[in-house]
């Protein structure tokens, strides 16, 4: 952590030789976190055609191009989704992909003047928010739309539905003000970030929620040290509750403090190691977050016994990505833990207490000339908590709050993995890829809220709430834009743990078929 702070103070960046100047693009493009642009960038790294600078700590405005001073239009983005029966969406930022149609639109402008860069990229999210069957929370003082599974000491602001009307919200989106200071950048932003190597899930920080207002400091390029090339990020901001946690509007806020750093060892340049840590703390007023800017490196508070609360909701993660360009292959993993162990002995006794993890791989194999290739992706993520801990309290579900009521969320959506607390997911996808197109299939399985199942009466294996997914996807690229479409068939078994043969009283079994269609138009 100390290394990250030193790096941000302005150590000279690595210089990788002179390259011929390229003409400035007609418009400004933000680094994609998901979609066709992200796939293309990752594939180029896999082939050894592109460096990995900033990729495991990426955000839209980090590691900018070298355009001259002036005013440019930010390339617009349009994403549309439709769900036939139930809400479903992953890594869609400010959008709420409820039942029915939903959309997110982004546009704006960028101004560069010397060391200063201003990006205004607001986003408009709209959703039909059509009705669907859900379990309303019947608890005094709570909104009926609040999650029925996470109430009490370990709670979270994760609404089942965002009200009973059409949803529309104009947000600052990916807007950023950045100032270059030596080899670093400092500024203010509301943009999303993705920390870690995951393809479908980011354990510590990802784009599953609307970006939150924050101050930041970050390296502009890798910094060369005797260990290897290092990059770092530090964030301090304010998280906002949704209006669907309590019956009355909440007026409390939370401070977010986060730091992350990556190292590419000098002797193993295709290996990237990373660490990230975040702390979320309750505050009474927005301005108080400045007093918590260093919490990520100063707050190490074990979970107390009884009803006492720790000083903050803490997540600590470690990750690694190993590229094998000669084989067109990468392997990666991420491990995170909520809270802080009481001691080193405590950690080694139960290292799985409060853990979550991701393992994954990506392979790109050429198919002759013309840039054709086959791409295969695989990933598994698990945020479920182990029940094999008999001599200590059962760990709180991942992402729920012990120090805060809202947990690890912003405006009712998760800051981490989209599968949520108590979830697990397995993904497999294969695509035929050319320079401008891709066409492929994907398979997936998600188990929802499994920790909550074991708080229910009669929690048998027959009642797991599980989705199986089969999808097809395609991308077509023009000179300026990528057009991406996806269709997914999903069957959700025992929706909300409803299984007639296992539930007390013989209640009905509810299995739901959901069709999801997505369309995106994004800058190339």
N, C-alpha and C positions, 0 to 999 in steps of 0.2 A: 504494500500500500504506500509506504514511504517513497518507493521508487517511482510510483505513478505521480506523486505530488512533485517530485524533483523534475520529472520529464516535462510536466506541464509548465514549469517555470521558464522553458524556452531553450532547452538544449538543442544544438544544431541538428537539423534533419539529415537523413541519408540522401546523398545525391547519386543517382544511378545513371550518370552519363548524359550527354546532350542529345536531344531529339530535335528533328526539324520542326519548326513552328507550323501549326495547323491553323487554318482559318477558323475564326470564332463561329460556333454554330448559330443558326438563325434565331434559335430560342433557347431558353434555359431549361435544362432537364434535371430533375431531382433523382438521386440514386434510388432505384426501386428496392423495396424490401421483400416483395413477393411478385409473382407473375412472370410473364415471358422475359422481361428485361433482366430479372434476377436469375432466371434459368440460364439465359445466355451468358451472363457474367460468370456464373459458377462453372458452366461448361468450359469457358475459355481458360479459367484457372486450372481446370482438370486436365486440359490438354497441354498446359504449360505455356499458353499464348498470352496470359495476362498475370500480373502480379496480384497478390492477395491483400494489398494494403487496405487496412480499415474494414475488411469484409466481416470479420467476426465481431466488430463493434460498430455496425453500420447505421447510418441515418441518412435522410434524404439530402442534407446539405453538407455532410462531412466529406472530406477529400474532394473538393470541387475541382472543375476543370480550370484551365488557365485563360479564360476569356478576359479581354481587356475591360477597362472601365466603361460604363455606359448602362443604358436601360434596355432590357430584353423582356419579352413575354415568356412566362413560365408555361411550358407545354401542357395543354389540358389533359385531364384524365377522366374517364367515365367508366364506372363499374355498376352493373345491373345484376340483380339476383332475384330469383323467384323460388319460393317453397310452397309446395302444394298442401301440406298438412301441419308441419311443425317448424318452429324456428331452427335454422341451421346455418352456420357461417363460421369460417376460421380466418383469423388474421385479417379482418376487414376494417380495423380501425374504428372510426367514428360511426360507421354504418351499423344499423340494427337489422339483421337479416331475419326478421320475424316471418310469420306465415303471410303469404302473398308476395307482392312485388316490393322491392326496395332498390335504392340507388344511391351512389355517392359520386359527386362531381367536384373536381378541383380545377382551378385556374388562377392566374395571378400574374405577377411581374417581379423581375429581379433588377435591382440597382446596385452597381459596383462603382465605388469611388475610392481609389487608392487601396488602403488596407481594410476598408469597410465594405461589407456585403449585406444588403437588405433583401430578403425574400418575403414577399407577401403572397401566400398560397392558401387562401381560405378554402374550406371544404363545406359543401352542403350535403347533408345526409337526410334522405326521406324514406319513409316506409309506410305501406298500407296498414301494417300491424293488424291483420285480420284475426278474428277470434279463433281460439283453439282450446281444447280441453286441457286444463292444468289444475293442480292442487292449490287452491287459494289458502294462504296462511290465515288461520283463525286464531289470532293472538292479540290480546288487548294492546293497543299502542302501536301496532305494526300495520303497514300497508298490506292489503290482501295480495298484492303482486310480489311481495318479498319472497325470497326463497323459503319454502316450508321446512327445509332440512338443516339449516344452519342458524339456529336461534339459541341464545344463551351465552355462555362464557366464550365459546369459539363461534363467532358469527361472521357473516360476510354480506356485503351489499351487492347481491347478484340476483336482480329481479327475474322472475320467470317470464314476465311480459312487461313491456314498458307502457303501462296504462292500457286503456281500452279505446283509444282514438288513434287516428293517423299520427305518425311520428315524423317530425321535421326539426332539424337543428342545423344552424349555421355556426361553424366553428372556425377558429383561427387556422386550423389545419396544420400544414407543414411550414408555417411562417417562422422566419429566423432572422435575427440581427447578429452578425458575427464580425469580430474585429481580429485581424491578424496581429499577433504579438510574438515576434521571433518565429520559432518553430511550432507555435501553438495558436489556437483560436480561443477566444472567450466571447461570451455573448448571452443572449436570451432567445428562447425558442418555445414553440408548442409542438414541435415535430415528434413523430414516433421514432423509436430506435429498436434494433434487434441485436441483442447481445447473445453470442453463442453460435454453434455450428448447425443447429437444427434446420431441417427442411420444412417440417410441418408444425413443430412446437418449439418455443423458446421458454425455458424454465424460469429465468430471472427477469427478463424484460423483453417484450415483444409487441407486435402491433395488433393485439386483440382488442384493445380499447382505444378510445380517443386519446390523442397525445395531450399531455398536461403542461401548463406553463412552468418553465424552469430556467434557471441560469446554468450555464455549462462552461467547462474548460476542457479542451481536448487537443491532442497532438494533431498536426496537419498532415504529417507524413511519418513513416517509421523513424525512430531515433536509434542510432547505432550505439550500442554499449558493448562492453567486453563479453557479455553473455550472448548477445545477439540483437536483433531488431525488436524494439519495444514500442507499443502504442498504448494510449491510455485515454480514459474518459472519466469525467466527474460531473454529476448532476445534482442540483438542489432545487426542488420545486414544491408545488402545492397540488394536492389531490382533492377532488370535489366529490361529495356523495351524490347519489341519484336522488330523485324525489319519491322513490318507491321502496324505501326501507322502513320508515316510520309513517304512521298515520298523519303526523304533522311534519312540515318541512324542516329538515335538519339545518342548523346554522353553524355546525362545526366543520372544521377543515382538518386536513392531515398534511404534515410535512414529509416530503420524500427526499432521502439522501442516498445517492448511489455512486459507487466507483467501480471501475473495471480496467483491466490491463491485459495485454497479450504479449507473448514473447515468442519470436521465431529464433530458436537456438542457432548460433553461428555454424555449428558443426552439423546441424540437421535442418537445413533451411525449409524443407517441405513439411516440417512439423510445426504446428502452432499450439501453444499452451496458453490458457487463459484463466483468469479469476475475476469474479464479480461479487459485489456485496451491496445490499440495499437495506435500509431501515426506514420504517414508516411510523410516525409518531403523531398523536393527536395534538392540535393547537387550537387556540380560540380565535385567532385572527390571521389573515393571510400573511401579513408582514412578519409574523413570528417564525416563519420557516427559515429565515436567515440565521436564527439562533441554533438551527439544527443542521446546518449545511455540512458539518463534519461528522454527523452521527454514524455514517457508514464505516468510519475508521475508529470511532471512540466508544460506541455503544456495543457492549458485549454482555448482554444481560440474560442469564439463564432463566428459564421459566420457573417461577416460584410455585410452591405448593398451595393448595386451597384456592381461594377466590382472588388472591393477589394477582396483579398484572405486571408483566415485565415492562421495562422502560420503552420498548418499541417492538414492533413486529419485524423480525430480522430474517433475511434470506442470504445465504452464502453459497456460491456456486463455483465449481471448477469445470473446465472443459478442455478438450483437445481435438485437433483435426490433423490428420496425416494424409497428405496428398502423395500419390504415386503417378506422376505424369506419364512415365513410360508405359504404365499399364492402363492409363485412363481411369484411375480408381481413387476414391477417397474413403477413409474410415473416420468416424468421429464418435465422441461420447460427451455427455454432460451429466454432472451429478450436483445436486443441490440439497441443502438442508435448511429447514426452518428452525428458528431459535438458535440458542447457543448451548453447547454441552456444559454440564456443571464442572467437568474436569477432563483432563486427557484420559484418565481411567474410564470415566463415564462414556466417552466417545468410543473407546475400543471395546467396551462391554456391549454396547448396543449401537453400532454405527448406522443401523438402518432406522433408528428412531427419528422421525420427522424428515425422512429423505424423499427425494424424487430423482428420476434419472431418465436419460435418453441415450439410445444407441442407434447408429445409422450408418448407411453406406450409399455410395453413388458410383455408378460405372458408366463410362462413355466409350463405346467401341466403334471405330470407323467401319463403313461399308463401302469400300472402294473409293473411286474418285467422286468429285462433285460436292464434297462436304457432307455427304450422307453419313449418318451414324445411328446407333441404337443406344438409348439412355435408359438405365434401370436405376430406380430409387427404392430404398427400403429404410424404414424407421420404426422404432417402438419407443413409446414414452409411458411412464408410470408415475402417477402422483398418489397412488393408493398407499395408505399407512398399514404397516404390518400389525397383525393381531398377536404375533408370537412374542409378546412382551408381558410376562405374567407377574413380574415383581415390581411394576411401576405403572403409573397412570397411562391410559391409552392416549397416544399422541393426538393432538388436534389435527383435523383435516388440513392438508396443505393449502396455503393461501388464505385460510381463515384468520381472523384477528383475535389475538389475546390481549394486545395493548390497545387496539382500536376496534370499534364495532363494525367498521366497514371492511376491514381486512385489506387484501392486496388488490384493490380495484380503483378505477377512476370512472365516475359517472355511471356506476353499475356494471362495468365490464372489466374483465380480468386484465391485469398488467402482464401476466405470465402466459403459461400454456393454455390454449383455447379449450382444451378438454376439461379444465376446471379442477376443483378439489375432488379427491377420491376417484379420479379418472384414470383410464389407461387406454392406449391406442396402439394399433399396429397398421402400418401402411406399406403397400407395395405398388409400384407404378412402372410402366415401360412405355417408351415413346420412340417412334421413328422420327429422326431430326434431320432437317436440311438447313441450308443457310437462311432460308426465309420461313420455313414451315416446320410444324411438328404435329404428330398425330399419335395418340396413345390411349391406354387403358389404365385404370387404377382400381385397386381393391383396398378396403379399409374395414377396421373393426374398432368400435369405441365402446368402452364400458363406462357408464355415467354414474357419478355420485356413489361409488361403492362403499365409501366410509359411512355414508348416511344410511345405507341399507342395514348395517350392523347396529344401528340405533333404533331400528324398527322392531315391532313385535314379530316373532317368528321369522328371523332373517335366514331363510334357507337358500341353498344354491339355485333353487328353481326361480328365484325372484330377481336375479340380476337384471338390471336395465341395460340392454346391449343393442347397439346399432351395427348392422353389417351394411357395407356400401360397395356398390359397383358403379364405376363411372367411365365416361369417355371424354376426351379433351382434344382440342385442336388449336393451333395458332397459325395465323397467316401474317407475314410482315410485308409492309410496303417500305418505301424509302424513309417515311416519316413516322409511321405508327405500326404498332402490333395490334391485331385483332385476335382476341382469345375467347374461345367458347368452351363451356364445360356442361355436361349433363350427368347427374348422379341419381341412381336409384338406391334408396335406403329402406331397410326394414328394421324398425325399432321394436325389440321384443320386451315384453313386461314393462311397458312405458310407465314410469314413476312407480316401479316395483309391483305393478298390478298383475298378479297371477292367481287365477281362481282356485287352482289345486293346492296352492301353498299358503294363501292368505287366510288369516283367521276369519271364520264365517263364510268361507267359500265364495268370496267376491270374484267378479269376472276377471278374465285374462284380457289384457289390452295390448295388442300388437298393432303398430301403425306403419303404413307405407308412406314414405315421403319422397317426392320427386323434386330435385333441385336443379335449376338451370342458371347458369352464370354467363355473362358477356362482359368483356372488358376491352376498352380502347385506350391504349397507353402509348406514350412516346417511345420510339425505337432508339 
